[in-house]
């Protein structure tokens, strides 16, 4: 009986060892995160953290690739066949296009994760030359004669749309009407010498190529520029800016085809963990967790912000009014 009992224990132990070994022997899985321009550094570190977490939880290696560019252009690439497992784009309007134009995700995709599937926020600031030689303090300084403004193209860049809408709402509140806001934004774009396709391209134009007097920038990109070119640039917070809410989603059609839904969903859920929220603050995005907000409060100060819904009703309405073919931006840029 003792020998039989020992044999059963050894057999059970071997079975457990085999089961554990089979978990660890799983083939590696690959994910493609298609994102917008300034998130390169954030996701490079986040991907390492998630890969370690996934390995610990499942025994499986995960290889994560990143693709970056103007948000609107990235959305079009996914619709045209770029095999993204997850899309972490600059604005919900670009993500909506994955449903409207490709049926790649469900219409109610924003309801699948907390905070309307936006695990971090950001805003728009004004980056200037060291010492602010042109005395730029607010949006109305950008329309003065002789001021050269760097901002990307709203047709291809999500960040550019946030920039445009922040300037528009400032002018509408400052001068009292849609017509005057349009005049203001028209004057602003007359001061824009070139439209890069994405925020990182505009960042390079301003910081490395020394183009322009002011760069309308994501807040996190401004901090990165300050770290790299601290002796050459400053940045200022305008009196009013926009609450930017970059949203994330699994690309359902792709993950179901590739069999990666489980890991792709876990990847996005991990953005809401304490570890990831700390990384988000570290990379100068605004975390949604109270703990990380408190930790990074000094570098991400409270400022006066408005939301898309407050000013424009929805992303759908803003896109129709301002960025559709023949809408306000086309009228403004043609008039330039």
PyMOL commands that set and color helices and strands:
alter all, ss='L'
color gray80, all
select helices_A, chain A and resi 2-24+37-58+71-79+92-100+109-112+114-117+139-143+158-175+178-190+199-207+219-228+252-258+261-270+274-282+290-295+308-312+315-323+328-335
alter helices_A, ss='H'
color red, helices_A
select strands_A, chain A and resi 29-36+62-69+86-88+120-121+124-129+149-150+214-218+233-236+241-242+248-250+286-287+305-306
alter strands_A, ss='S'
color yellow, strands_A
deselect
rebuild
show_as cartoon
